[in-house]
Amino acid sequence: MSKFFDLHVHAYPETEVPAEELLRVAKRYGYTGIVITNHDDTVGSDLKSNSGFCGIEIRANSVADLKRKIKLYHGKVAVLAVHGGNDKINRAALEDHRVDVLAHPSGENREGALNQVLARFAAKNGVAIEFNLNAIIQSRRGERARMLLKMRSNLKLVRKYKAPLILTSNARTIYDLRAPREMIALASLFGMEREEAASALSDFPQGILEKRWKRENDVVVLKNENKKINY
């Protein structure tokens, strides 16, 4: 039986919802665990073992800023994600093997795009490309159509170069969470096969948590932190 994970969920203090409440609902939906990846500007560098966070989503103003923040958080969290969209940020994130996930690869306003070069870097460095399904749910008509086209294009590149990929909810409330079967159904809207979508919720997320695609000398084992996979 598959173990499902949502690696991109926002909780208190970035939102008003405690991580425990999101986890309770997610487990009821059939998830093994979720990862709280609040933005770094709402968390700061004080990541303690009892904070309830096991991930971070970096927002950077420049490539230099991104590199500084990657160095700051690498090894302190189970999932290191980068908020993408800007072409320079996308490339810098995918070139860095310390990054686990490129979130919002096309940005909030669809200004960014993947290409063959970036897809190769993602595959080479084991950086997963995120497909945020809440963006589909929240969009309307023409914008949704454009978003689905962009996701379909990204999916073709990810498939061609065999880069890791994940489906996420980007949930900020319990009402943003979707059961795995719903996520799989939504992914079909931009051409993802059922088995492919199931892997994007199970095999790939679990591989990220286990640092399966990272070089051995770059992996920092978070001892006694396995329980945090559930947050």
C-alpha positions as CSV (number, residue, x, y, z in Angstrom):
1,M,0.0,0.0,0.0
2,S,1.4,3.4,-1.0
3,K,2.4,6.0,1.6
4,F,1.3,9.4,0.5
5,F,3.0,12.7,1.5
6,D,2.2,16.4,0.8
7,L,5.5,18.2,1.0
8,H,4.2,21.8,0.7
9,V,1.8,22.9,3.4
10,H,1.8,26.2,5.3
11,A,0.9,26.5,9.0
12,Y,1.3,28.7,12.0
13,P,3.0,31.2,12.3
14,E,2.6,31.9,8.6
15,T,-1.0,31.1,8.8
16,E,-3.5,30.8,11.6
17,V,-3.7,27.0,11.5
18,P,-1.5,24.9,13.8
19,A,0.5,22.1,12.1
20,E,-1.2,19.6,14.4
21,E,-4.6,20.4,13.0
22,L,-3.4,20.2,9.4
23,L,-1.8,16.8,10.1
24,R,-4.9,15.5,11.8
25,V,-7.0,16.3,8.7
26,A,-4.4,15.1,6.3
27,K,-4.2,11.7,8.0
28,R,-7.9,11.4,7.9
29,Y,-7.6,11.9,4.1
30,G,-5.1,9.1,3.8
31,Y,-1.7,10.8,4.0
32,T,1.2,9.2,5.9
33,G,2.5,12.7,6.6
34,I,2.8,16.3,5.5
35,V,5.7,18.7,5.6
36,I,5.3,22.2,6.8
37,T,7.3,24.4,4.4
38,N,6.7,27.9,5.6
39,H,8.5,30.8,3.9
40,D,11.8,31.6,5.4
41,D,10.8,35.3,6.1
42,T,8.1,34.0,8.5
43,V,10.3,31.5,10.3
44,G,13.8,33.0,10.3
45,S,16.9,31.0,11.1
46,D,15.7,29.7,14.5
47,L,14.7,26.2,13.5
48,K,14.4,24.2,16.7
49,S,13.6,20.5,17.0
50,N,10.4,21.2,18.8
51,S,9.2,24.0,16.5
52,G,7.0,21.7,14.4
53,F,8.7,22.5,11.2
54,C,10.7,20.1,9.1
55,G,10.8,22.1,5.9
56,I,11.4,25.6,4.6
57,E,10.5,27.5,1.4
58,I,13.1,30.1,0.6
59,R,12.1,33.4,-1.1
60,A,15.1,35.2,-2.5
61,N,15.6,38.6,-4.1
62,S,18.7,37.6,-6.1
63,V,20.9,34.6,-6.9
64,A,23.4,35.8,-4.2
65,D,20.6,36.0,-1.7
66,L,19.4,32.5,-2.6
67,K,22.9,31.0,-2.2
68,R,23.3,32.6,1.2
69,K,19.9,31.2,2.4
70,I,20.6,27.7,1.0
71,K,23.8,27.6,3.0
72,L,22.0,28.9,6.1
73,Y,19.2,26.2,6.0
74,H,21.0,23.2,4.4
75,G,21.1,20.3,6.8
76,K,18.7,22.0,9.3
77,V,15.5,20.9,7.6
78,A,14.2,17.7,6.0
79,V,12.9,19.5,2.9
80,L,14.6,22.6,1.5
81,A,12.3,24.2,-1.2
82,V,12.9,27.3,-3.2
83,H,10.1,29.6,-4.3
84,G,10.8,29.9,-8.0
85,G,9.2,31.8,-11.0
86,N,12.1,34.1,-11.8
87,D,14.3,32.5,-14.5
88,K,17.5,33.3,-12.7
89,I,16.2,31.9,-9.4
90,N,14.9,28.8,-11.1
91,R,18.3,28.1,-12.7
92,A,20.3,28.8,-9.5
93,A,18.0,26.5,-7.5
94,L,18.1,23.6,-10.0
95,E,21.9,23.9,-10.3
96,D,22.3,23.4,-6.6
97,H,22.2,19.8,-5.4
98,R,21.4,21.0,-1.8
99,V,17.9,22.0,-2.9
100,D,15.2,19.4,-2.7
101,V,12.2,21.1,-4.4
102,L,11.7,23.9,-6.9
103,A,8.3,25.3,-5.9
104,H,6.2,27.5,-8.2
105,P,8.5,27.0,-11.1
106,S,6.3,29.3,-13.3
107,G,5.8,31.8,-10.5
108,E,2.6,33.3,-9.2
109,N,1.9,35.2,-12.5
110,R,3.2,32.5,-14.8
111,E,6.3,34.6,-15.6
112,G,8.8,31.8,-15.4
113,A,9.2,28.7,-17.5
114,L,11.1,25.4,-17.6
115,N,13.3,24.6,-20.5
116,Q,15.5,21.7,-21.6
117,V,18.5,23.0,-19.8
118,L,16.7,23.5,-16.5
119,A,15.0,20.1,-16.8
120,R,18.5,18.5,-17.2
121,F,19.8,20.3,-14.1
122,A,16.7,19.1,-12.1
123,A,17.4,15.5,-13.1
124,K,21.2,15.7,-12.6
125,N,20.9,17.3,-9.1
126,G,17.8,15.5,-7.8
127,V,15.7,18.6,-7.5
128,A,12.0,17.8,-7.7
129,I,9.8,20.0,-9.8
130,E,6.5,20.9,-8.0
131,F,3.1,20.8,-9.6
132,N,0.9,22.9,-7.2
133,L,-2.6,21.7,-7.6
134,N,-4.2,24.4,-5.4
135,A,-3.2,26.9,-8.1
136,I,-5.6,25.1,-10.5
137,I,-8.4,25.1,-8.0
138,Q,-8.0,28.8,-7.1
139,S,-7.7,30.0,-10.8
140,R,-10.6,30.9,-13.1
141,R,-11.4,30.2,-16.7
142,G,-8.7,31.8,-19.0
143,E,-6.1,31.8,-16.3
144,R,-6.8,28.2,-15.5
145,A,-6.4,27.2,-19.2
146,R,-3.1,29.0,-19.4
147,M,-1.9,27.3,-16.2
148,L,-2.8,23.9,-17.4
149,L,-0.9,24.5,-20.7
150,K,2.1,25.6,-18.7
151,M,1.9,22.5,-16.4
152,R,1.5,20.2,-19.5
153,S,4.6,21.7,-21.0
154,N,6.6,21.3,-17.7
155,L,5.4,17.7,-17.4
156,K,6.7,16.9,-20.9
157,L,10.1,18.2,-20.0
158,V,10.2,16.4,-16.6
159,R,9.3,13.1,-18.4
160,K,11.8,13.6,-21.1
161,Y,14.8,14.2,-18.8
162,K,13.5,11.9,-16.0
163,A,13.6,14.6,-13.3
164,P,11.8,14.0,-10.0
165,L,8.4,15.5,-9.6
166,I,5.9,16.0,-6.8
167,L,2.2,17.0,-6.5
168,T,1.4,19.4,-3.7
169,S,-1.6,21.2,-2.3
170,N,0.2,24.4,-1.1
171,A,-2.4,24.3,1.6
172,R,-2.8,27.2,4.0
173,T,-6.0,25.9,5.7
174,I,-7.6,22.5,6.3
175,Y,-10.0,23.3,3.4
176,D,-7.1,23.5,1.0
177,L,-6.0,19.9,1.7
178,R,-7.2,17.3,-0.9
179,A,-7.3,13.6,-0.5
180,P,-4.7,11.7,-2.6
181,R,-7.4,10.3,-5.0
182,E,-8.6,13.9,-5.6
183,M,-5.0,15.1,-6.3
184,I,-4.5,12.2,-8.7
185,A,-7.7,13.1,-10.5
186,L,-6.7,16.8,-10.8
187,A,-3.3,15.9,-12.2
188,S,-5.0,14.2,-15.1
189,L,-6.2,17.6,-16.3
190,F,-2.7,18.4,-17.5
191,G,-1.9,14.9,-18.8
192,M,-0.4,13.1,-15.9
193,E,-1.1,9.4,-15.8
194,R,-2.7,7.8,-12.7
195,E,0.5,5.8,-11.9
196,E,2.6,8.8,-12.5
197,A,0.5,11.0,-10.2
198,A,0.5,8.3,-7.5
199,S,4.3,8.2,-7.6
200,A,4.4,12.1,-7.4
201,L,2.5,11.7,-4.1
202,S,4.4,8.7,-2.7
203,D,7.6,7.5,-4.2
204,F,9.1,10.8,-5.1
205,P,8.2,12.6,-1.8
206,Q,9.5,9.7,0.2
207,G,12.7,9.7,-1.9
208,I,13.1,13.4,-1.1
209,L,12.7,12.8,2.6
210,E,15.3,10.0,2.4
211,K,17.6,12.1,0.3
212,R,17.6,9.3,-2.2
213,W,19.0,11.3,-5.1
214,K,21.6,13.2,-3.2
215,R,25.3,12.6,-3.1
216,E,26.3,10.7,0.1
217,N,28.7,13.4,1.2
218,D,26.0,16.0,0.9
219,V,23.4,14.2,3.0
220,V,22.9,15.4,6.5
221,V,21.1,12.7,8.6
222,L,18.6,14.4,10.9
223,K,19.0,12.0,13.8
224,N,16.0,11.5,16.0
225,E,14.0,13.6,13.7
226,N,12.1,10.9,11.8
227,K,8.9,11.7,13.7
228,K,8.9,15.1,12.1
229,I,8.1,13.6,8.8
230,N,4.6,13.6,10.1
231,Y,4.4,17.4,10.3
